[in-house]
């Protein structure tokens, strides 16, 4: 039988018997995805829309209760736009720009993350993870109706895995008993406690920070502004920090830092947390608790993200502490990176060498995310007396001089990793802007009443600025540069040709290029 | 006195991590000594006596109760 590990918020894919359960010889699938969270569903949607048949095995039949990830960064929204799921997320999500930092009872400064003009999507939105997952599944249903070969199997749990050189054999449990399937490739998107990783005996190592946080999501109608409020050492949580921010449906997320020596059972009891929340919100403010959970910060990673036919994506491969929005956002970048590579190999457009670059590029991304998360955690939980002294000194000074503001670290904006030095990178030109260098993510810009980001991605394409180029088999987006495009794509040159990967990463760029240059770079970008 | 009131450190998170790394494994006395040497070196980098005088005053003021 398949264990029920958690309550679901939405039932989206109830168990249905599959034909694979009624055959004598196990059916071989091109791709099996284990785990139906945001990364698994995002992967299925991306692969399915690229015509790669995939089966998603999820031990539940819907989306788990609890908001968990709430901050979805601009890059994630752009990826979801490419997948056709971005609009409902942004329509429902909460956009905020103002943050306030408090120490004890006083505000020590505020900031406005006024986004740069000329981007389709905001720097980030707050949205409960169940909605994010639901919108991905709803988009999968649309894609399926259009013919995308995606097969979601609810209440199907992995029992065992046998990994061969060129395929895996999977034992799968279902409400109607166990069966066996095979897959050319397996993608483990089964979370930080990844059963797949455990069954294959791979290590997951890193740092556990000696601290615990209590997350309370509460529903309240009180008129708090849509801002991020962060406290160091407030009276309602002495000696620790607290974070408050808003989600849709009048839900507010409160994170209480608790310290190391706590009773994990006791702190999730209403008699512990309700008075704390009340003291924070103020006497007389009415609220209802929605979801409460306690967790320990940790930053962990696997050594390799690919072992033969098995790939690891999202939290199964790497786990970061929150306060930096790099968990789910990092996982969606794994999707972005792996799906097109697997599709290119499946369709015979690239050699399987291309798949080796998934680990190369995403390990770099995960290391950057872990570095940023670790630094934030180290600031919030100073691990030595001297670290605490410096932290307190920064806070002492910041009330008197803005010079210290960049050192206050209560979470950094999640930005996508730049794949500097990737083996897929082609020629670059340092007279062009640093932000659009080879290995970077495409930078959006307004064009002809629409957006640049919507014109590129999905397949290899050319962006030609102030010039024209024809290359057989490659779509060319040719634009005349306005001041924004000049600033983002030309720098000190008058014209430019950019080769853009299916995941909207800049693969190569030239001031002037001919078909030979582009085709050579395309070859490199497909793994050689 | 812009140098005291505007952010000037490149890659502030990286700097902060290096600063704390330099103190890793030191006793309290050793950390005090490291900080003292650092203050003296950075004072020489600043050079300007007016800036140093104001920095001293600002550091003293920030240590007291906030207004």
HADDOCK unambig.tbl for C-alpha pairs under 7 A between the chains (distance, minus, plus):
assign (segid A and resid 387 and name CA) (segid B and resid 20 and name CA) 6.31 0.50 0.50
assign (segid A and resid 396 and name CA) (segid B and resid 62 and name CA) 5.32 0.50 0.50
assign (segid A and resid 396 and name CA) (segid B and resid 63 and name CA) 6.25 0.50 0.50
assign (segid A and resid 397 and name CA) (segid B and resid 62 and name CA) 5.30 0.50 0.50
assign (segid A and resid 400 and name CA) (segid B and resid 62 and name CA) 6.46 0.50 0.50
assign (segid A and resid 401 and name CA) (segid B and resid 5 and name CA) 5.03 0.50 0.50
assign (segid A and resid 402 and name CA) (segid B and resid 5 and name CA) 5.42 0.50 0.50
assign (segid A and resid 402 and name CA) (segid B and resid 6 and name CA) 5.71 0.50 0.50
assign (segid A and resid 402 and name CA) (segid B and resid 7 and name CA) 6.66 0.50 0.50
assign (segid A and resid 403 and name CA) (segid B and resid 4 and name CA) 6.38 0.50 0.50
assign (segid A and resid 403 and name CA) (segid B and resid 5 and name CA) 4.80 0.50 0.50
assign (segid A and resid 403 and name CA) (segid B and resid 6 and name CA) 4.27 0.50 0.50
assign (segid A and resid 403 and name CA) (segid B and resid 7 and name CA) 3.96 0.50 0.50
assign (segid A and resid 404 and name CA) (segid B and resid 7 and name CA) 6.48 0.50 0.50
assign (segid A and resid 406 and name CA) (segid B and resid 7 and name CA) 6.91 0.50 0.50
assign (segid A and resid 406 and name CA) (segid B and resid 12 and name CA) 6.16 0.50 0.50
assign (segid A and resid 407 and name CA) (segid B and resid 12 and name CA) 5.87 0.50 0.50
assign (segid A and resid 407 and name CA) (segid B and resid 13 and name CA) 6.44 0.50 0.50
